[in-house]
Every structure is written in C-alpha cells, then in structure tokens.
C-alpha cells in the first residue's frame, strides 16, 4: 500500500506517523509561569544535534486554537525542563496529559512531587532518573496545528547510580511505540 499524505486528514497522518516512527522518547516537559508549575508529555520529541546540544519537540494547540500551556510558558520564560519517563512515572505521565486550566498545576492535581535543583529553571519531577535543563532556541515555521520548538540543552541531571565516570548511562526510559509504550528493550502493554 502506498499512502499519499495529500489525501489524508491531519488525524490520519498523525496516526500513521506516530505508529511508524518508533520508538520515540517521551519529553515530559516541566515549565513554570506565574507561580504555576505545568507538566505535560510530548511524544514528538527527538535529539536534533549534539553540537550544539539541541532537541526538538512539537507542541500542539488547545481545542480552541490557543497555544498549549507548555508552548505559552516556553515562549514567555524561554526555559523548560525535560524529564525522562521510567516505569515508576508512567501513570503520572499519562495523567498529566489531561487538559486543565492554565492556573491549575498537574503537580497539585495528581500529587506529582517536584524539586528544584538548578536555579533559573523549572523543577524536575522528583522521582525521574534523568532530566535536561533547556533554553529556548527557536520555533520552526510550519503550516499546521503543531509548533516545533528547538531547545538548547544546557545541563542534564542523572541519579548518581545511573551514570559512571566514563559517562556510561543506565536509564530505563519508557518510549512511545505507536499506541503502546516500550521499556528499555522490551515492549510492554501498559
């Protein structure tokens, strides 16, 4: 079968792409604006370059066409903390995908503990194995409902036992595999 993207609806294109380009890491993005911590997962996320260290994440809009809180906050504060999801955090990550009012924090609603470890950046999810502290670089102009954002990675946190002196890393991230998730090397229906 040969699919012509010109003949597909945006939801169909999303379904085909999201179930073809797999596995994809999940960017569990923490932003903060006006004293409200926002936490939201994004599966259109990938490294872009190691020199300079950059990642790209596509962020959609709300049903009313306004920017999602994560996009609004990054545009305003120019900062984001990207946490990597492990099995322990899967349920909280899925819950944090639910829409809420801008003045409501997913951390309060779902009892997600955070901690500040780097001045000037949003907190990390306290239980994650790793997180990247990022500055806004630019937006990619595309026609459509999502806005690709390029972020410069400035620092990265690891739990001490998950990285050695040779920079070997032992994470157990959850990745998106179509509708399902994969943990490390095995696919898990969760």
C-alpha angles and dihedrals in degrees: 000000000000114000118206108209089203088067096047130089117239091254090052092050090050091051094049095045096043091052095043104045097063147198100024124178116239118239105211095194124202118196131167132207131162092358093303118119112214121199122186137155125231124187097188091083134121144149112272103185141348093209101072096015103240139155131192128217129179115221122191133208132255121261089265089057094250118129117273112253092255092056092044092050095047091050091050103039100026089220137104137166115213114204122194116229122232128181092270090061100040097103093047090047092052091046092050089060089071114105118253137170116278092248092053120088121214087213090065097039095049099027093243108171117222134184134197113232103156124047115237096024134090115263126267124241098264096228100048123114095220141007136181123220108216141187123209112259107171148311124251113229110229131153108245145061100297130070117211110216123197115212129191112226109224104170137359129211123212130178102253096242092054098064130049134204091269090055093251106156126209106192127156099207123176113231133193115255105180105291092342135066132238125211114209104307102344130075113233129190103223 
